[in-house]
């Protein structure tokens, strides 16, 4: 589907990727029919869409109503959504996810503690809508002999994703969730072969890559990292070295793409000035490179023209503009996104109601 020295022709015609966006409308962790319209609205021929983060197991969850892909019911529920994207010529990857310590016992099987690389509790967090506070239960540190079970959950999820009809999976290795909890030195305090040195800390992510590649083939596997981000108290003392190590290490597996969040995005919606860039990682990685975080049309065009990315993923602008590639093509005005409604459970408001471009109005202007 993608070629190792670039992107497939179809992708080349649409470098605008739908970034993974949690929307919390999969009641009981089961994708719902309203997602058919949401994703198909955002599909254009040859465009890549990445699903919202999707749990690999019942210990992977934290946010209410986020989808999973570990049960038969979930797999069946994804099928019509995937079919709708394919019917419009889109390429659909499922982002597979384990939250690790970013959870609370209310979301865990039998009310148990969340599991993580470490036992460091997170500070309670004000919800992004400004209402209420998310409480995190102190995690239980995984024993070394338990780690292969989590890796195995990451192996089964892509098998299910194939059954659901997805074109591939994106391993969520970013933004402070389980994989980051292993790779970042400000979180990982282990003393076994999964902690300490850079090589040891990255072992968990690479074990997962190896398992997923073995299960479904490298041409169907992408991964997302955010070495520079410190979401969920997951900073690293040397993010450049970490990003570069991971980008180089991925080459061994021949996966189809590496997706990285920009160093300038510390938290969603907060753009900081930084001299850091993804260029060294982009140069190190042999496959398709996707950049994301704080891009607009101009930035995206520039990144591609200068060879800093093959594809650019857009989050908030795509959320609010179902026809974003068309709007970019025409340099048309964009709908504004409404941050307060990113995670509301309403299935229409600020989900499928964002309007498409009125081309006739543009012509008459
Ligand atoms: C996100 N982001 C995100 N990232 C990820 O890897 N998996 C996810 O499920 C989510 N969910 C999510 C929900 C919402 C509502 C937002 C706004 C963001 C991060 C997202 O993919 C992207 O990296 C950021 O939004 C920054 O890119 P933009 O919005 O500046 O293009």
Boltz pocket constraint, residues with backbone or C-beta under 6 A from the ligand:
constraints:
  - pocket:
      binder: B
      contacts: [[A, 19], [A, 20], [A, 21], [A, 22], [A, 23], [A, 51], [A, 52], [A, 53], [A, 95], [A, 172], [A, 174], [A, 175], [A, 224], [A, 261], [A, 265], [A, 268], [A, 269], [A, 292], [A, 293], [A, 294], [A, 295], [A, 313], [A, 314], [A, 315], [A, 316], [A, 317], [A, 342], [A, 343]]
      max_distance: 6.0
